[in-house]
Amino acid sequence: MRKIILILLNILFLAHPAWAASPQAGDSAPDFSLNAITGGQHTLSDLKGKVVLVGMFHICVPCMNQAMEFEKVRKALNTDNLVILGINTSGDSKKAVQDYLAGFPQPVHFPYLLDPNQTVHKAYTQRDMPTVLIIDSKGVLRARSPSVGADQLVPYLKKLL
């Protein structure tokens, strides 16, 4: 029994660094550079000076629902100081993501990025599906959350803008 407990403790301590490495509110946001499904490259560090709302998405209904909440945010805060990005972090093909987006109840009007090597998924240690990130104008991660509605996002983002 004691041997089993020691093995479990070792597993927990070995797993801990992976969880600890996850960027949290107050940390600098890890940079990334990804291509949009419609073309063009988007690099996080190029967006300094703007507030960035990021959705880390897979091909799933909860992620589609979060993207629709981002659309509400986009309409409510129509400003050049806010950039909204959707990122397919599961490495799905461009065709699979295009087919998925075509099934949305309404189109999204923000860049939807492809992450074929799952670099963002790894850099941010994504655990929740979807994951919402808010990065301030200085490149600091201000919030990290699972699904969150536009009614909560809009007032929070207004404070940062």
Secondary structure by P-SEA (a helix, b strand, c coil): caaaaaaaaaaaaaaaaaaaaccccccccbbbbbbcccbbbbbccccccbbbbbbbccccaaaaaaaaaaaaaaaacccccbbbbbbccccccaaaaaaaaaacccccccbbbbcccaaaaaaaccccccbbbbbccccccccccccccaaaaaaaaaaac
